[in-house]
Amino acid sequence: MSEKVLLVDDEQDFLDAMATRMKDRGMDVSTTTSAAEALKKVEEGAYDAVVLDLMMPEMDGLEVLKAMKEKRPELQIILLTGYATVQKGVEAMKFGAMDFIEKPADLKALTEKIHQASSQKMVLVEKKIQEKIKRMIQEKGW
Amino acid sequence: MSGNWEILGETGLRFFGKMSASISHEIKNVMAIINENAGLLEDFTVMAEKGMPIDPQRLKTRAAMIMKQIRRGDEIIRGMNRFAHSVDEPLQQVDLSDTLSLVVALSSRFAFMRGVTLELEPPSTQVPIITNPFFLQNLIWLCLDFAMGSTGAGKAVVLKAEKTERGAKIQFSKLQDLGRREAESFPGERETALLQALKAGLVIRKELGEMHLTFPAQAER
């Protein structure tokens, strides 16, 4: 099954090249240069992973991360940035980012992280379903 | 050149750091795009090795993309070099419109992040003044930073450098929110120290949504 990935970056040329390479590797990729549109897309579609630029116009990348996690707690978000600082990395992890990668990114490493994100999300979703079933059984007294 | 060196030194370092960080971020973005396009070219060669046909147009597009980013990178580095050399001499003859366009270029990412458009009006003539180029850039940036927060819904700043009887001036206009920001202490101590060091003046005309920075033809040594 191909991973469904959302790429968010303010550089259209970067998105075009990165998305082409990821599609060639069998991934189902959507892109956007807008933080607001990214939030809308996350609300509408179930992505296995979001690759998010930390420096976005309109909204700070960490704010976008926080808003995405509030909408979809199971979402696996990999932050991509031009300048990685330990402080930003720690903050990102605190807000629930799965990983933090510095630009220019190594596609092989990023692809591995996306596979990992997909498996982690699956575990979280399965756990959620199990809890739901457990709750139903308890409520119905089966 | 007299001045409060403690404030000027700290303000200058902060300005240098802020601009250097922004420039390095821009260069990283350029490199990231080149990296992805070079990666795509590599992918195409792998496909060709496996006997898959390659559309020459795809190769052309990627090569054009790389060349576009190299031109962009060259522009950024050229600006960075001019900015770095602005500390070489305490007094130099500069073209104010040229310095203004450099500061606008250095600030373009900050403007983009705030959703503000910077509109630079071309000067009718050269605007030469003798001044401290680094302090001048620092003062223009601080005023531009304030101006970007004063655009209101218009989200644009129009900038123009021109000659005056006694020297030169920079006009910042379309600042719809200047009145609302009146309560804020602007110019603050950093701007005041730079204005004093450059013997420059600042006039805020909130009814017109304009800010004028005036400079003498020659600042004192």
HADDOCK unambig.tbl for C-alpha pairs under 7 A between the chains (distance, minus, plus):
assign (segid A and resid 13 and name CA) (segid B and resid 33 and name CA) 6.60 0.50 0.50
assign (segid A and resid 14 and name CA) (segid B and resid 33 and name CA) 4.84 0.50 0.50
assign (segid A and resid 17 and name CA) (segid B and resid 36 and name CA) 5.64 0.50 0.50
assign (segid A and resid 17 and name CA) (segid B and resid 37 and name CA) 5.85 0.50 0.50
assign (segid A and resid 18 and name CA) (segid B and resid 36 and name CA) 5.87 0.50 0.50
assign (segid A and resid 21 and name CA) (segid B and resid 40 and name CA) 6.28 0.50 0.50
assign (segid A and resid 56 and name CA) (segid B and resid 113 and name CA) 6.66 0.50 0.50
assign (segid A and resid 57 and name CA) (segid B and resid 112 and name CA) 6.52 0.50 0.50
assign (segid A and resid 57 and name CA) (segid B and resid 113 and name CA) 4.09 0.50 0.50
assign (segid A and resid 57 and name CA) (segid B and resid 114 and name CA) 6.32 0.50 0.50
assign (segid A and resid 57 and name CA) (segid B and resid 115 and name CA) 6.67 0.50 0.50
assign (segid A and resid 58 and name CA) (segid B and resid 113 and name CA) 6.49 0.50 0.50
assign (segid A and resid 58 and name CA) (segid B and resid 114 and name CA) 6.51 0.50 0.50
assign (segid A and resid 58 and name CA) (segid B and resid 115 and name CA) 6.69 0.50 0.50
assign (segid A and resid 82 and name CA) (segid B and resid 25 and name CA) 5.34 0.50 0.50
assign (segid A and resid 82 and name CA) (segid B and resid 28 and name CA) 5.37 0.50 0.50
assign (segid A and resid 82 and name CA) (segid B and resid 29 and name CA) 6.36 0.50 0.50
assign (segid A and resid 83 and name CA) (segid B and resid 25 and name CA) 6.29 0.50 0.50
assign (segid A and resid 103 and name CA) (segid B and resid 28 and name CA) 6.45 0.50 0.50
assign (segid A and resid 103 and name CA) (segid B and resid 32 and name CA) 5.77 0.50 0.50
assign (segid A and resid 104 and name CA) (segid B and resid 28 and name CA) 6.83 0.50 0.50
assign (segid A and resid 104 and name CA) (segid B and resid 31 and name CA) 6.32 0.50 0.50
assign (segid A and resid 104 and name CA) (segid B and resid 32 and name CA) 4.18 0.50 0.50
assign (segid A and resid 104 and name CA) (segid B and resid 35 and name CA) 6.48 0.50 0.50
